[in-house]
Amino acid sequence: MSPLQYGLTPKMRPLAPRRSAVVAALDIGTSKIVCLVARLRPRPPQDVLRRRTHAIQILGFSHTEARGIKAGRITGLAEAEAAIRNAVDVAERTARCQIEALIVSLSAGRPSSELLAASVEVPGEVRDNDVVRVLAAGSRLSVRAGRAVLHSIPIDYGVDAERGIRDPRGMLARQFSVDMHVVTAEAAAARNLMLAVERCHLSVEAIAVSPYVAALSALADDEADLGAAVIDMGAGTTTMAVFAGGRFVHADGFALGGRHVTMDIARGLSTSLHDAERIKTLYGNVLTGAMDDRDMIPVPAVAGDDRDSPQFVSRATLTRIIKPRMEEILELVRDRLAASPFASEPRGRVIATGGASELTGFVDLAARILGRPVRIGRPLGVSGLPEGAKGAAFAVAAGLLVYPQVAHLEHFDSRLALRLRAGHRGGYFAKVGQWLRESF
């Protein structure tokens, strides 16, 4: 029986800290599909990106136009399968290896957060078994009908009345508790995403929500510690991840993105979507300049138009089409962040990723609307990326390669979850066997 039938997505086995591994990532977006293959090599502790245990060296890279996908959802299974096959095939050939399993991103399905608290009684000293029990109790609370659990992360532990404990092992207590951050999405969106990948004779090693992995790629350690929000602005969705005290504490999203800007341009200038995307990429701006009324932009005619040559519009006209939609998206982001823990972080900054954030003038507009310092986030600490893949549009794909290094922080293994759901608790040797399987 599939874990998704229990509201659970596949979870990765922990990455062995002293071993290298080859990892494949698949970012399935509305406009493009990116496949990366990388070797993760153990590295000594460093002052920069200190939460990473492995260095990332890209072995294979590909990106192709997405088909059969709308707002991050699979809408045409055969088309999506063909596009995934094409992206994986190119990545395999450039990496000179065969891909069998992938870490996949998800931006659809209305991702949302929930903070859960669970507690268990302990006879005295908190042991590993007690940590397993309290995490299992929290995970049981996370299952919701029609929702898939993407992430289940312990934020803090409590020992009796003491809160904010990072490692409770060895401490004395009567009541042992945990606060967990659980991120869920609509199970149908995750199920169809897995189906499209599995039809390519590939397995899904894990599914990660897009803004979280974008943050793993683009967020500096100090930003995560002081409090920051990562806004991933894709073609069909805009999703958010909030960090506080170095922990991932909130996620949200809605189905508006750069593709809607493209459609506004196509309608406003009476041109095709392909040409509208090109105009947006080459000339798009969200802030007006002194010469914009005089700077003219060619607009190709659509098929069947009687015009022999392209018409021309001013850059100011293009800005007047783009700016209202970008303001709408940013105002929605502002309202969502106001209802999150980020509202209590006065020094927190916003890091924007995704292709839609690369419009000229975006940083100034976002800073004005959000009332926060804003910067564009790009993949950090990933070597071997092609020059064209070092921008904000590839932060999610690069972050999927960082994810295996933090997957051990999550709970909980789907196999153990299935046993608990079936009423089987397992004994000492079962737990030792699970630890051996996950660690070696």
C-alpha angles and dihedrals in degrees: 000000000000117000088230089069085067093047092258131124123209115280127209125244111243116271111249105247095219100039135081119233138188111229131186124205130194121195107193108194136167095256104023143018117217125194121190130182118194142169114232112207124188113254132190119254113283137189092236118066087357094175091067118093098185138047116234122226117181114228101170136017137181139156130186139175113280118239131184091023129112125178089348093305127116106248100160113035097191093047093046091048092052092049092048091048090052094049094047093046093055092046091050092051094049092046092042092223138098120253117219104163134026140196105228132200125223125199099160131074098069098276113218140175134232129183112216131188126203133171140189134189118250128196094227125299117050109239135182090265090057091052089053091049096050092046090049090051090052093047092053088058091054098065112105129176111259093007129104120214107232099171134011110182128175108230102180139353127219131210109198104303095347115100136182096051115156100191115021098175112128095015122124119244147146096204119037118190141176136202111213133192110216122190117196137177135186107293092221091061093050093043094053092045090055091046093054090052095044091051085065088061091254130123126227109234094185141342118223129186111250102237092050094055091041086057092049087056103041108024121100118222094246092051092054091047096048094042129269142175123222115206114196108198108192131171097269105016142034115210134180138209122189124203127195127173089000092301132114102242109161143025133183141154149170137203102260125102149128093311089067089055089052092051091050090054092047091052096041095048098032094236137125124279090245092054092041090056090050092049090049092050096046102035108013116135135163097198125064123232135202094256098041094103090057099040105092126204124201115236114198117226119251121245112284094023114137093222115113095200135030120271121235129229130181122257087240090061091052091049091051088057097045102040101063092053093047090048090052092052093047092047089054089049090050092051093048092049091049088062093049134077087264090078089072093053104088093177095043118123132206122240114198123205134169131072095279090063092063095075113123111264094016095124093055093046093047093048090052095049098038095040090223138103107270132196135172113253121221131179111284127203098007115128125200098032113145114250092251092055097055094087135093092271090071099045093103094050091049092046091057086066091054093048096079088062092061100031090098089068090067129085135239138043109214093222091057089045091055091051091050091048088053090052096252114133101181127217138250096285092048090055092047090050091051091050091051092049093050098043104043 
